[in-house]
Amino acid sequence: MMASAVPASPARHPDGGFSLLEVLVALTVLGFLMVGLNQGVRTGLSLLTMQSRQVATTADLDATARVLRKLLTAIPVSPAVVLNPGAGPLAISFNGTAGELSFVGDLPTGLGGTRLADITLSARGGRLVLAWAPHRHEVATAAPEAAETELLRGITHLELAYWGAGAPNVPPGWLARWEEKSLPPLIRIQVSFAKADPRQWPAMIVAPQLWTPEL
């Protein structure tokens, strides 16, 4: 009697490893994972770069606003005000137009103190510039050379305005020029940038703080 035929078992890899198809599938999945990780890293780096630029831009605007506010809210008043209390507050020197503001103010020395300086705020070559030179009480034959500090770069326009009455019996309003000897109650500073520039400068209004330097 003949023995019944036993079905042959499927052939196996002699080492018990993976087949070629399994290796190809694994490599394909690994490739997709690497592409996804690479794209994710690029996106993260791009977002980090944009965030760093935005923080740096905001820091420049904040620093400029703080410098201007500190200078304009502490403009010294002429000692003549003390001698004549009935007179209006007079600045040592103040001259404002729509595109430039010049005054005598207190400039930090970097050593914890301040010194009087002739200061001019203006726009030059697409930059917001603060020019200053030591203030001299005596009349000098040659004015000292002014030093320039760049506050902002890439501006397109600077507009200054001064709140007050331009003539007697005239309601106060924003003026493009201030020629009075007294300080204006308010000063408005507006800076414009190019349309493609993401920076925004809200209108900055400063009220000069009137005080008298020690004699």
Residue pairs with C-beta under 8 A, 6 or more apart in sequence:
13 19
18 26
54 198
57 198
57 199
60 152
61 152
61 199
61 201
64 128
64 151
64 152
65 204
67 130
67 151
68 121
68 151
68 189
68 204
68 206
69 204
69 206
71 105
71 106
71 107
71 119
72 105
72 187
72 206
72 208
73 206
73 207
73 208
73 209
74 105
74 106
74 209
74 211
75 91
75 94
75 103
75 104
75 105
75 183
75 208
75 209
75 210
76 91
76 92
76 104
76 105
76 106
76 116
76 211
76 212
76 213
77 89
77 90
77 91
77 92
77 183
77 210
77 211
77 212
77 213
78 90
78 91
78 92
79 212
79 213
79 215
80 87
80 90
81 87
81 89
81 90
81 212
82 212
82 215
88 181
88 182
89 182
89 183
89 210
90 181
90 182
90 183
91 103
91 104
91 181
91 182
91 183
92 103
92 104
92 116
92 135
93 102
93 103
93 104
93 118
94 102
94 103
94 104
94 178
94 181
94 183
95 101
95 102
95 103
95 178
95 179
96 102
96 103
96 160
96 162
96 177
96 178
96 184
96 187
97 160
97 176
97 177
98 159
98 160
98 161
98 176
98 177
99 122
99 123
99 158
99 159
99 160
100 120
100 121
100 122
100 160
101 120
101 121
101 122
101 160
101 187
102 118
102 119
102 120
102 121
103 119
104 116
104 117
104 118
104 119
104 135
105 116
105 117
105 119
106 114
106 115
106 116
106 117
107 114
107 115
107 116
107 117
107 119
107 132
108 114
109 115
115 134
115 135
116 134
116 135
116 213
117 132
117 133
117 134
117 135
118 132
118 133
118 134
118 135
118 146
119 130
119 131
119 132
120 130
120 131
120 132
120 146
121 128
121 129
121 130
121 158
121 160
122 129
122 131
122 158
123 129
123 155
123 157
123 158
126 153
126 154
126 155
126 156
127 150
127 151
127 152
127 153
127 154
127 155
128 150
128 151
128 152
128 153
128 155
128 158
128 191
129 148
129 149
129 150
129 151
130 148
130 149
130 151
131 146
131 147
131 148
131 149
132 146
132 147
132 149
133 143
133 144
133 145
133 146
133 147
134 144
136 144
152 191
154 193
154 194
154 197
154 199
155 191
155 192
155 193
156 192
156 193
156 194
157 190
157 191
157 192
158 189
158 190
158 191
158 192
159 189
159 190
159 191
159 192
160 176
160 187
160 188
160 189
160 190
161 174
161 175
161 176
161 187
161 188
161 190
162 174
162 175
162 176
162 177
162 178
162 184
162 186
162 187
162 188
163 172
163 173
163 174
163 175
163 184
163 185
163 186
163 187
163 188
164 172
164 173
164 175
164 178
164 180
164 184
164 185
164 186
165 171
165 172
165 173
166 173
166 175
172 185
174 188
175 184
178 184
183 208
183 210
184 208
185 207
185 208
186 205
186 206
186 207
187 205
187 206
187 207
187 208
188 203
188 204
188 205
188 206
189 203
189 204
189 205
189 206
190 201
190 203
190 204
191 201
192 201
193 199
193 200
193 201
